[in-house]
Amino acid sequence: MAADCLASRLSEISIVPVPACDGLEIKSRKRDDPPSNADVSATWVEFTEPRNPGEWRYNDWIRKQVATLNFDRPIKSPADQQSEDRFGMATLYRSPRLISARYARWVCCGVRGDTLYGSVNVDLARWSLLAPDRLVSLGAAANSCWRQFADERRRGEAFAKAFPTARHWRDDDFEHRQIGRVMRDMIGPVVVNPTPSTDRTERIFVATLSDQSRWSFTEQGALVDFGELLDFAEGPFFCETQNADLRQMARPGASIPP
C-alpha cells in the first residue's frame, strides 16, 4: 500500500494504477489570453474526493502553490522579452503513513531563468506535517550530507572551503534555539551571508534539515534540497540518500521507507 504515484516527471505525468494511488487525478491550467511572449502553465495532481484530513491538507497545499502563478493578472514584462512560468509535479509518494510530494517550477527570463522547488510531507497518522527528526537522526543526516557534498568531484573542494565544519554534528545541535538577533544566511534557496565560518555552516545545515519542506521521499529514499550553497553557476545542492543508508540513521521503530 505504498508507491511512487507518478510514472513520469514534470511536463508529462501519469498516475500509477496501484491501490496506494487511488483517488488521484491530474489537473492542468494554462493562461487563457497570454501575450505572444508569455507562457504560464501548471500541471499537478490532487485527490478528487479527499477521504481524510491528510489528503485534504495535501490538496490545500498544492492548490496554494498553483495559485501563485499569474493566470489572469496583467503581465508587465517588455514585449521583446520572453516570460515563462511553468509548474509541474516532480514526485508524489503515498503510503498509509505519509504523503510526500515535490514540485518544480521553471521561471524565466529577465536577468536569468531558474528552477524553484518545493515539497510537503503530510503525516497521515497525526494529521500534521511530518517532522524529519521523528524519522531519522538529523545529526547523522547532516554528517552524511556534508560528506556527500564535500566528496563531489566538481564542486567538493569549493564546498568544503565555503562550509567548513569543526566536528561531526550531533542530534542536540538541532535542539539549540538562539535568543536575540541572528544573521540571516539564506533567502529562499540562495545563500546571502557570504562569510564562511563553522557557525554559518551549522546554522544553514540545522535550518535546512529541520525544515520538512526541504525533504521529499520516494520508494527509493529521500532527497533534501539545500539550495544554491555556492554561486548561481554552480547550481543547487541536493542531498540524496537511499533507503539502505536511511535505515542506518533511522529513529528506533521508524519504518523506512515511511
Stockholm file with secondary structure:
# STOCKHOLM 1.0

chainA/1-258         MAADCLASRLSEISIVPVPACDGLEIKSRKRDDPPSNADVSATWVEFTEPRNPGEWRYNDWIRKQVATLNFDRPIKSPADQQSEDRFGMATLYRSPRLISARYARWVCCGVRGDTLYGSVNVDLARWSLLAPDRLVSLGAAANSCWRQFADERRRGEAFAKAFPTARHWRDDDFEHRQIGRVMRDMIGPVVVNPTPSTDRTERIFVATLSDQSRWSFTEQGALVDFGELLDFAEGPFFCETQNADLRQMARPGASIPP
#=GR chainA/1-258 SS CCEECBSSCTTSCCBCCSGGGTTEEEEEEECSSCCTTEEEEEEEEEESSCCSHHHHHHHHHHHHHHHTSCSSSCCCSCTTSCEEEEEEEEEEEECSSEEEEEEEEEEECTTCCEEEEEEEEEETTTTEECCGGGTBCHHHHHHHHHHHHHTCTTTHHHHHHHSCCSSCCCGGGGTCCCCSCCCCCEETTEECCCCCCHHHHHHHHHHHHHCGGGEEECSSEEEEEEEBSSCGGGCCEEEEEEHHHHHHTBCTTCCSCC
#=GC SS_cons         CCEECBSSCTTSCCBCCSGGGTTEEEEEEECSSCCTTEEEEEEEEEESSCCSHHHHHHHHHHHHHHHTSCSSSCCCSCTTSCEEEEEEEEEEEECSSEEEEEEEEEEECTTCCEEEEEEEEEETTTTEECCGGGTBCHHHHHHHHHHHHHTCTTTHHHHHHHSCCSSCCCGGGGTCCCCSCCCCCEETTEECCCCCCHHHHHHHHHHHHHCGGGEEECSSEEEEEEEBSSCGGGCCEEEEEEHHHHHHTBCTTCCSCC
//
